[in-house]
Amino acid sequence: MNKVSCIIMDWAGTAVDFGCFAPLNVFLSVFREKGLDITYRQAREPMGLLKVDHIRAILEMEPVREQFERKYGRSWNESDVRELYAGFETHLFASLKDFTTPIPGVVETLEGLKARGIKVGSTTGYTAEMMDIVRPGAAARGYVVDNLVTPDEVPAGRPAPYMVYRNMIDLEIPSVDQVVKVGDTMADIREGLSAKVHTVGIITGSNELGLSEEEYEAMPAAELNRMKEEVRRRMLDAGAHYVLDSIRELPACIEEINASMNR
């Protein structure tokens, strides 16, 4: 019988850091220090990319590019990217340890899947040095994966498929049919599709929903449901095969995938 034998989890916004706030706050700060005002939506849109690529993606947005040219009288260049990224690293390393708490439901869900023999790999937009802070912080709170691949270990980060394939090699997974990529951003979805694996978007805790846990709990049900449906539509439009309200729905989703492969 064909069946899923590996899930590949994203980190911030999927496994830890409800709402993906660690990088968000830093992007806002470093652009402000450069004299540029960016919105939450602009900072969130490229989330999931390698962080230096994320900075380039923000600078390429037309309103940000025009704002830069008005302020500096020229187009941005790679020197500006390096300056912004240096500031990003400084701010992020100072705060990253405070954003390693697992999202509710993640630890027990993945432990249940591991008990069924499913291996847990992971990919991220963080570098290996950043993950040296995040991974042990999450492990101390009960979240442990079988494998981690960062974008600085492969030819290119998301949306390229290399991190997924490296996980498959490390975990000895012979077929893309046995793999489910789980994430909370458009970059995660594009990564899964590029790798030709089953691709699942998660709404609760996601960068796309953009709410802190406190905001999520306090949100009136009707408004929260409206926001979730908007995220669901965006993820499906991006090509996700499945979009789940919560990570707790992942075991049932895997059963559905297994059944569909064996019909």
N, C-alpha and C positions, 0 to 999 in steps of 0.2 A: 504494500500500500504506500502510495506517495503521501508524505506528510511534512509539515514544517519542522525543521530540526534546529533552527537558529533564528533568533530575533536580533536586530541591530538597532540599538537605542541611541538617540541623540541625548545630550546632557542638559544644558540649560533650557528651561521651559518645557522639557519633556520628562526628565528624570529628577532634576533638582531645580532650585531657584524658581519658585512659582511666579509666573508672569515674565520671567527672563529679564530681571531688573538690573543685574550686575553690569552687563555691557551697555544697556540702555542709558543708565545714568552717566557712565563714563563718556559715551559718544556725545551726549549733550554738553558735558563739561569741556571736552577738548575743543569742540567746534566753537563754543562760547569764548574760550581763551584765544581763539584765532579771530575773534570778532564777527563770528557768523552765528546766526540764530537758526537752528533747525527744529522742526517739530518732532513730537513723539512718533508720528506715523513715518516721517522720513527716516528717523533713526532706526525704527523697527523693520522697515521694508526689506532691507538686504540681510536681515538676521539669519545666522546659520552659515554665512560665508566665513572663510578665513578673515580675521579681523582687518588686516591691511587691505584686502579686497573689499571689505565692507566700507572702509573709508573712501576708497576710490568710487564705489557705487553711489555713495551719498554725494560726493563732489560732482558726479556726472549727472545728477538730477538737475533738470533745467532751472528750477527756482534757486537752488543752491549755487549752481554755476554762475547764474546771473548776479547773485548777491556777491559772490567772490570777485567777479570782474568789476562790479561797481566799487567795491572797497579797495581793491589792489590795482586796478587799471590794467590787468593782464589776466590770462587764463591760468588756472592752477596747473602745477607740474609735479613731478615725482619728488622734488625737494619738499613741497608742501605736504605730500602724502607721508614722507618720512618724519617730518616734524609732528604732524598730527598723531602718527602711530607711536612715536616716542612718548608723547604725552598720554596717549591711551594706555600704554603698558605701565607707565608710572602710576596712574590713577587705579588701574585695574588690580595690579599686584598689591596695592595698599588695602583694597576692599574685598578681594575675591573670597577670602576665607569666611566672610559673613554671608555668602550666598551658596552654601553647599547642602542646605537642608533638603532632603527628598520631598517631592510633591506627594500629598496624601494618596495612598493606594499603591504607590510604586513598589515599595519594598515587599509587601505581602504578595502582590500580583506576580512579581518576577521570581520570588522564592517559590511560589506555586508552580510556575512554568519550569523552573530549574528541576523541581522534584519530578516532573514528567520527562526529564531528560533533554529539555530544550536548552541549548547553549545561548549565552547572552554576550554578544559583541557590542561595540559602541563606536560612534563617530562623533565629531564635534567641529565647531568653528574655532575652538581654542587651540593654541599651540601646546606642545608637549610640556613646556615649562609652566604654562598656566594650569594644565591638568595635574601637575605635580602638587598643586594646592587643592584643586577641586576633588580629585579622586580620593585621597586619604580623608578629606573632610567629610565626603559622602559616606565612605566606608565606616567611619566612626559613628555614623548615624544609621548604619544598617544596610546601606546600598552598595552592593559589590557586583561588578561585572566580570565575565570570564576573559574579556579582551578589550583593548582600547587602541584605536588608531587615530592619530592626529594629522591634520593636513600638511604639516611640515615634514612628515615621514613618507609622503607619497608624491608623485609628479605634480598633482594639483588637488586642491580641495574641492568642495562642492561648487557647482553641481556635477563635477566629474565623478565617475563611479569608483575611483581607485581605493578610497577608504573602505568601501563595502567589500571589494575584491580582496584587499589585504586581510580583512576580518575573516573572510571565507577561507583563505589560505591558512591563517594562523589557527583557526578552529577546525580545519579539515572538513569543510562543508563542500561536497562535490558538485552541487547543482544550485543555480539561482532559484529554481522552483522550491527549494527547501528554506528560503530566506524571506523574512519579513522585515522591512525597514520601517521604523517607528519614529516619528518626529513631529515638531510643532510649527515648523516654518515652511515657506515655499521652497527654500533651498533644500530642506530635507526631502520634500516630495520630488523635486527635480533630481536629487541624488539617487533616490530609489528607482525612479523611472529610467535614469541613465544606466543603472546597473541591471535593469530588466528583472527586478525582484518585486514581490508583493509589497505595496507601498501604503502605509497607514498614517493618517493624520490624527493627532490628539488635540482636542479643543481646550479642556479644562487645564489651567496652568500655563497655557501657551503664550508665546510671543504674539501670535495673531489676535488672541482675545485681549491681551494687554492689561489684565487686571491683577492687582495684588490679591493675596489670599483674603485679606480683610475686606477689600472692595468687592470681591467675589461673593463673600458670605453676606454682605450688607445689601447687595444689589436686589431690587424688587424682581420677583420671579419673571414677570412679563418682559421687563427690559433685558434681563439676563438671557432669556430664551431667544429674544430678537437678535442680540449680539452673537449668540452661539450659532444661530442659523446663518448669519452673515459669514462667519468664519467657515462654517461647513460648506457653504456655496463656493467661497474662494478656494478652499482646498480641493473640492471636487473639480472646479474649473481648471485648477492647476494640474489635474490628472490623477489625484490620489484614488487608489482602488477602493479604499474604505476610509471613512472619517468617523471617529469614535468620540462620544461626549467625554469619556474618562478612560484612563489607563485600565481601570477595573474591567472594562469591556473587552480587553485584548484576548483573554483566554477563549471567550466565545467566538471572537473574530477568527482566531486561529482554527478553531473547530470548523467554522464555515469555509475557510480556505482549504482545509484538508478535505472536506466533503466535496468541494467544487473540483478538486484535482482528481477525485476518484469516481466521479459520476460517469 
